[in-house]
Amino acid sequence: MNRVYGRKARDMASVLAKRLSQISILIVLVSFASVVALADEHGGDSVWTTDVAVDTLWVLIAGMLVFFMNAGFGCVEAGFCRAKNAVNILGKNFVVFGISSIAFWIIGWAIMFGEGNSFMGTTGWFIAGADNSPVTGDAYNGVYDSISWTGIPLFAKFFFQLVFAGTAATIVSGCVAERIHYKSYMAFTVVLVAISYPITGHWIWGGGWLANMGMWDFAGSTVVHSVGGWAGLAGIILLGPRLGKYRDDGSVSPIPGHSMALAFLGGMILWLGWFGFNPGSTMGISGEGAKSVAHIVVTTNLSCAAGLLTATIVSWLVLGKPDFSMTVNGALAGLVAITAPCAFVNPIPSVIIGIIAGILVVFSVLCFDKIHIDDPVGALSVHLTNGIWGTLAVGLFAKASLGGIGVDGLFYGGGVGLLVNQFIGVIAVGAFTLVLALIVWAVIKAIFGLRVDQETETTGLDITEMGMEAYPSESPLG
């Protein structure tokens, strides 16, 4: 009888999954048809053309993929950490986007993309101010000239940039996992997304001094990933390592994660989400934009594949076993490293970038442990180490003929000029973010406290900080 019910349940689940898939496809098709029809209604002289509709739909869908990466980060972090802290970790990765949405709407967007000076934007608070998007180029009239190169509505631009800001804050969560107060992390997220991330983002993407100098970061190896890594490093320095992580003689005492299944799921979600992260940064797909999107999808995927395979092999050779956590982080390292150069390099360099990323992530994890920088999920090795590598890779492998950058990298006869610019950008963003983050973490520590007490850390943050467990044992009374 149980087998019959089980078979019926599986059949019903299969039918439901099929229906949901069909409904999802129908929603996308209806949405596409609707925006195209709306564009056509305005007539041939309107700026609201079919191309604008197609580009807008593409950017919004890509943004939604990046938004879903929050689920991936949550699963990876929870899986790599202990079960007693799972709810706390999932809570951080859920609440972070709510905080980011409000902070970036009120302040962050204006600082990053509003008109101002080479250091920061000073107009456009609450996404206000003049703007005639989707008009582009010389015909654009508004306070967001730095992002007027894409012909989509203002709110579509905002949403896509918002999900990137949320990603930077999520990276920090992994660095400080298993020993930080929930409220302290929330407070830091406000400052990071409202002030720190937008300032350095303005330097590179908002028409600031690094952009004017000639630094390039297509989708955010530095703008997003290194910034999250530097901010997380500051938190680790002030927090110190988890209890029991390092023995009295200084050797490492591994603290294994509780669920490689969650880590697997999170890794796959992030891999999928990166097909919105990098290709979506074209912020358009009509015309020749389609060619760029397809190119970036391939370079992104190849670097990821090379990174995960290399990290697996290297960990096998160094550690004696093909450590699955290194495999997952190898994939993410390849993705982070290709984020800056994805539009500027051909497939062969993208594989080389991924191979180097896979090597770096393994030895970076071991190096950080050796100097007692306790990074529970390897976020520094993935996002900081390989954010730096990916940014420098632009200066080595960029090819001007691919379009968008206008200058060749060192290995294509362009000399060291671009590489020097990339290096200056890495140092400038790193120094600013690290110093500011140390100050902010110190202030938060003085006001709220930063690290939970020993008893709380031993018991687990789920019971003490959150008042619930991810895996409660059943009561004898049911």
Secondary structure, 3 states (H helix, E strand, C coil): CHHHHHHHHHHHHHHHHHHHHHHHHHHHHHHHHHHHHHHHHCCCCCCCCHHHHHHHHHHHHHHHHHHHHHHHHHHHHHHHCCHHHHHHHHHHHHHHHHHHHHHHHHHHHHHHHCCECCCCECCCHHHCCCCCCCCCHHHCCCCCHHHCCCCCCHHHHHHHHHHHHHHHHHHHHHHCCCCECHHHHHHHHHHHHHHHHHHHHHHHHCCCHHHHHCCCCCCCHHHHHHHHHHHHHHHHHHHCCCCCCECCCCCECCCCCCCHHHHHHHHHHHHHHHHHHCHHHHCCCCCCHHHHHHHHHHHHHHHHHHHHHHHHHHHHHHHCCCCHHHHHHHHHHHHHHHHCCCCCCCHHHHHHHHHHHHHHHHHHHHHHHHCCCCCCCCHHHHHHHHHHHHHHHHHHHCCHHHCCCCCCCHHHCCCCHHHHHHHHHHHHHHHHHHHHHHHHHHHHHHHCCCECCHHHHHHCHHHHHHCCCCCCCCCCCC
